[in-house]
Amino acid sequence: MEAGGSHRSWTARATSRAVAMLSLADDPADDDDLRRRKRVGVSAGYLTIVAPLALPLQAGGSALSWLSAIGLSLFSVANLTWLARTRNFERFVVLLISLGVVFVPVASALGGGITGSSPGLVWGFLVPAYAILALGPRRALRWFWVYLALVVFMVVVDPWVRAAVPLASYAVQLFGTVQNAVIPLAIVFLLLRYTDLRRQAAEAQVDELLTNAIPRPIVARLRRGERRIAERYAETTVLFADIVGFTRWAQRTAPERVVELLDDLFSAFDARAERHGLEKIKTIGDAYMAVAGAPLAREDHAAASLAMARDMIEAVADLRERSGVPIEVRIGLASGPVVGGVIGQRRLLFDLWGDTVNVASRMESSGQPGRIQVAESTRALLEGRAEFEPRTSDVKGLGVLNTYLVR
């Protein structure tokens, strides 16, 4: 048991240390994309410390190859140290990839040229690869042209390099060719994998935020390219809930406490909406709106809405007991057809319209604290599933209606 705990502790420390090493250029104001680019650039800096040390093995161990390899490694250490002190990421990346433009042809020449024991064409590709991951696609384009110019230059001078540098043995050539293909391509693979994992995590976070505002089926339609989404849903039950006593309590309470309580309560409502299969539409102040039967049809929409309403009353009672805040919830239900659709361009919202929505809202506003009031349309669907107290309500905008309180 102690060994397992020690191993987990060591793993946690190692992970924390690795994250700290990659976070040299992080700034609290960075968005996720910029933070990802910075960490890719920093990881490239660490790789540049180690990768050049293979050059002497490919170039026959000449003094110049050792000098070039150690010089590039020391430069990378200095570049990372300077980054840690100044947080100037732009200068760090430009210096890193500029040095690559110089080092690649030098290393290739020391190994006998493009076809020698230290071919650098694949290593050269890391210049635009690092640029696109660290600086973004627009700024990376110029570095891709630099890479192509570098290739042309190496091809032009290759005959002179080949004549000036003795041909290495077959074993050294084989080792160099394999190493200079596998290592840089492996680096590109790891960087792309890291970037894609970060992209997927960012997309998942965006999806989570989007589905909090828009139902998942509507999100799927938006992703398919639909821009004007409007549907008529023939059989739904709309639920409105309002927190009674909340406004008076909020006026004499610290804002942080108000937001904390409202967040706790609406989070509890959200959990119950998911449990009963209702779709949360929106919150307005301390009011909460949900629907069953839209955007996905279901036959038991009225029963599901009643079950959620009862759970909501229990959630408020539980919060009242835990917090000591004297609040109640008033809930109204109405069933019938609605029109639903997505509105807005910058802040998308799935909303509902129609008489059913208006009646549900009035069922809530004319109801009683701690009770569920339903319209005639909902009571008919719940016949035999619940007991009701009939009453007559003068509903604003709709006149005198027969309504029912759930016992």
BALUM-259577 format. One record per residue (C-alpha): x, y, z; residue in one letter. Coordinates in steps of 0.001 Angstrom, whole numbers, padded with zeros to 6 digits, always signed. Layout:
<pts>
XYZA...
</pts>
This chain:
<pts>
+000000+000000+000000M+002783+002373+000932E+004709+001464-002227A+001632+002198-004364G+001104+005526-002634G+004774+006397-003054S+004587+005567-006770H+001509+007769-007222R+003199+010578-005333S+006300+010298-007524W+004138+010288-010661T+002241+013361-009489A+005485+015210-008767R+006942+014240-012139A+003792+015381-013950T+003749+018657-012048S+007421+019250-012847R+006878+018488-016548A+003954+020919-016730V+006031+023588-014988A+008839+023094-017506M+006424+023507-020416L+004800+026573-018837S+007838+028877-018967L+006079+031354-021264A+002542+031033-019853D+000667+034162-018901D-002602+034232-016906P-004164+036323-019687A-003405+033715-022395D-006322+031999-024086D-006192+028254-024647D-004873+028502-028209D-002020+030842-027284L-001119+028719-024270R-000963+025646-026517R+001269+027431-029022R+003605+028566-026286K+003963+025093-024839R+004645+023630-028275V+007361+026246-028793G+008904+025549-025384V+008890+021785-026000S+010682+022444-029295A+013299+024381-027336G+013948+021404-025063Y+014192+019047-028032L+016735+021363-029654T+019023+020898-026655I+019232+017136-027184V+018760+016548-030910A+022001+018215-032168P+024157+015915-030018L+023623+013113-032552A+025554+015071-035199L+029070+013925-034199P+027988+010289-034577L+026856+010994-038139Q+029789+013203-039143A+032585+010908-038028G+033222+012712-034745G+035057+015678-036292S+035930+018614-034065A+033726+020902-036136L+030732+018585-035706S+031217+018550-031927W+031592+022332-031890L+028418+022797-033953S+026383+020342-031877A+027447+021683-028477I+027090+025274-029701G+023478+024714-030770L+022640+022911-027517S+024128+025717-025414L+022309+028304-027501F+019025+026480-026870S+019707+026422-023129V+020429+030167-023192A+017314+030822-025288N+015100+028944-022809L+016753+030686-019838T+016146+034057-021436W+012517+033093-022129L+011991+032128-018485A+013239+035540-017380R+011537+037788-019954T+008500+035752-021153R+009173+037166-024645N+007850+034201-026564F+007927+035793-030021E+011664+036448-029882R+012297+032975-028453F+010545+031198-031356V+012085+033379-034072V+015582+032735-032692L+014885+029016-032379L+013725+028466-035949I+016272+030934-037379S+019030+028883-035811L+017527+025805-037460G+017873+027488-040846V+021614+027874-040173V+022266+024558-038434F+020581+022259-040971V+022833+023089-043970P+025925+023153-041734V+025135+019720-040284A+024345+018349-043723S+027629+019678-045107A+029614+018119-042261L+028116+014742-043149G+028895+014973-046854G+025846+016717-048271G+022266+015739-049000I+023158+012134-049779T+025835+011869-047107G+025734+010523-043573S+023929+013549-042113S+021124+014432-044551P+019220+017432-043228G+016198+017833-045503L+013786+016271-043006V+015317+018181-040107W+014851+021347-042157G+011127+020673-042332F+010956+021222-038570L+011460+024941-039308V+007986+025484-040853P+006518+022748-038612A+007611+024586-035448Y+006489+027876-036983A+002946+026739-037767I+002480+025236-034306L+004076+028084-032348A+003345+031173-034456L+000170+030175-036282G-000626+029371-039924P-000330+032883-041352R+003110+033671-039985R+004341+030147-040697A+003894+030529-044450L+007023+032692-044768R+009031+030053-042923W+007798+027394-045358F+009194+029512-048204W+012436+029785-046213V+012516+025986-045990Y+012055+025633-049754L+014818+028196-050348A+017010+026242-047934L+016430+023055-049932V+017338+024833-053177V+020503+026206-051588F+021559+022775-050298M+020942+021209-053713V+023012+023907-055469V+026037+023584-053163V+025809+019812-052796D+028352+018980-055561P+031031+021094-053860W+030193+019706-050427V+030312+016124-051747R+033734+016758-053295A+035144+018406-050155A+033974+015911-047521V+035219+012292-047598P+032485+009693-048057L+031618+007971-044768A+031391+004221-044403S+028173+002456-045349Y+027367+001755-041690A+027657+005441-040761V+025577+006444-043802Q+022879+003916-042914L+022805+005040-039285F+022626+008711-040271G+019916+008237-042890T+017663+006264-040540V+018243+008579-037608Q+017660+011739-039621N+014404+010403-040967A+012959+008765-037857V+013831+011367-035198I+012482+014518-036890P+009379+012714-038136L+008810+011354-034632A+009116+014901-033290I+006567+016134-035839V+004242+013258-034906F+004465+014016-031171L+003890+017724-031718L+000895+017058-033962L-000510+014565-031460R-000121+017027-028602Y-001746+019762-030683T-004646+017559-031730D-005303+016401-028178L-005390+020017-027062R-007718+020851-029956R-010076+018020-029023Q-010096+019141-025395A-010880+022710-026474A-013681+021513-028776E-015139+019387-025990A-015160+022413-023706Q-016854+024522-026391V-019431+021766-026968D-020156+021603-023257E-020679+025361-023077L-022806+025312-026247L-025040+022483-025082T-025673+024380-021852N-027394+027036-023979A-028730+024947-026858I-030120+021379-026886P-027786+018720-028261R-030007+017856-031265P-029998+021539-032255I-026204+021722-031827V-025884+018730-034167A-027993+020518-036794R-025902+023670-036485L-022749+021624-036989R-024237+020207-040184R-024456+023734-041516G-028100+024671-040853E-028457+028345-040104R-032208+028968-039822R-033671+026404-037436I-037396+026644-036671A-039778+023772-035902E-043334+023241-034698R-043600+020748-031867Y-047164+019459-031585A-047083+017800-028150E-045060+019371-025342T-045314+020408-021723T-043707+023684-020728V-042524+024246-017152L-041966+027618-015494F-040592+028001-011970A-039986+031121-009935D-038256+031477-006567I-040645+033155-004127V-038970+035448-001601G-035664+035470-003449F-035772+039123-004551T-036309+040467-001030R-033585+038230+000358W-031165+039202-002431A-031619+042929-001767Q-030172+042599+001718R-027526+039959+000962T-023966+040205-000385A-023810+039666-004170P-021388+036741-003846E-023809+034921-001536R-026737+035630-003881V-024910+034204-006904V-023696+031212-004878E-027210+030266-003755L-028741+030787-007200L-025979+028726-008793D-026512+025891-006306D-030262+025920-006910L-030166+026101-010697F-027464+023436-010808S-029822+021203-008821A-032615+022028-011282F-030319+021213-014223D-029483+017831-012714A-033170+017046-012307R-033929+018171-015857A-031324+015729-017117E-032662+012970-014859R-036235+013353-016131H-035329+014070-019742G-036482+017689-019907L-034672+020341-021894E-033666+023479-020031K-034563+026489-022168I-033300+029437-020145K-033120+031245-016826T-034261+034823-016345I-033219+036247-013002G-034585+033758-010478D-037010+032170-012983A-036363+028825-014668Y-037921+027469-017881M-037812+023928-019263A-039768+021775-021713V-040537+018115-022340A-041330+016999-025877G-039043+019436-027688A-036756+019243-029525P-037121+015462-029083L-040709+014175-029061A-041905+011970-026202R-045360+010671-025305E-044988+011086-021529D-044047+014779-021647H-046677+015790-019088A-045767+013029-016610A-042043+013790-016959A-042662+017493-016336S-044735+016771-013242L-042024+014451-011889A-039417+017162-012393M-041653+019797-010775A-042029+017637-007674R-038264+017114-007558D-037718+020860-007842M-039905+021483-004797I-037840+018942-002866E-034607+020596-004049A-035776+023995-002791V-036818+022478+000549A-033417+020847+000882D-031611+024113+000080L-033842+026033+002494R-032968+023598+005271E-029224+023696+004530R-028912+027447+004011S-031596+028840+006290G-032769+031122+003450V-036599+031459+003564P-037414+030708-000080I-040132+028730-001833E-040689+027773-005445V-043832+028359-007459R-044244+026112-010532I-046614+026202-013496G-047215+023642-016247L-049124+023830-019524A-049288+021372-022411S-049789+021847-026127G-048037+022885-029335P-045107+025301-029404V-042791+026784-031990V-039077+026434-031248G-036055+027848-032976G-032582+029309-032712V-032239+033077-032563I-029200+035313-032516G-025909+035355-034391Q-023216+036031-031783R-025032+034568-028756R-027202+031698-029905L-030358+030843-027973L-032928+028105-028457F-036307+029494-027400D-040006+028616-027509L-043058+030640-028492W-046818+030148-028546G-049930+030110-026383D-048670+027066-024465T-045637+029052-023314V-047813+031988-022255N-050237+029765-020352V-047399+027944-018546A-045925+031292-017506S-049325+032420-016161R-049769+029103-014330M-046593+029899-012456E-047316+033561-011742S-050886+032894-010521S-049920+029818-008514G-049063+029370-004855Q-045656+029072-003137P-044555+025490-002706G-047257+024229-005101R-047528+023094-008718I-050333+024629-010743Q-051296+023092-014087V-053526+024154-016941A-056516+022143-018111E-054427+020829-021005S-051905+019254-018618T-054493+017961-016166R-056201+016014-018966A-052920+014277-019815L-052265+013438-016161L-055686+011935-015454E-055184+009033-013049G-051525+009939-012426R-052098+012653-009818A-054785+014253-007652E-055788+017865-008260F-057519+020710-006455E-059619+022635-009000P-059657+026399-008725R-060580+029411-010792T-057842+031905-011578S-058077+035328-013152D-055018+035010-015375V-053502+038198-016754K-053986+038418-020510G-056070+035222-020638L-059079+036006-018453G-060707+033605-015991V-059415+030047-016377L-060018+026728-014686N-056679+025721-013185T-055534+022911-010919Y-053134+022616-008008L-051361+019275-007696V-051905+017698-004299R
</pts>
